[in-house]
Amino acid sequence: MSYYEKHVFFCTNVREDGGPCCSNHGAQEMRDYAKSRIKKLDLNGQGKIRINSAGCFDRCDEGPVLVVYPEAVWYTYVDKEDIDEIIDQHLVKGKVVERLKI
């Protein structure tokens, strides 16, 4: 069994050349929000859910981007409501949010 039931990686990469990147879309703020919400729901820790930052996923044209493992489901998002939907539907209920999947 994996240490975490689900592991969520948010791309928070910053492109030094000024090109499109997830950080241009508030990725760090959304990652921090997700981490805080998971803690408030008492879903963090061993055997539960881990929220992490990641470097570039090389999908900048689809960004901002996050991926949920072990399912390897890739999402894009716009705002906190999208993050809430991913948390409530996918992380809590196990249902992929098709409208945000990439």
Secondary structure, 3 states (H helix, E strand, C coil): CCCCCEEEEEECCCCCCCCCCHHHHCHHHHHHHHHHHHHHCCCECCCCEEEEEECCCCCHHHCCEEEEECCCEEEECCCHHHHHHHHHHHHHCCCCCHHHEC
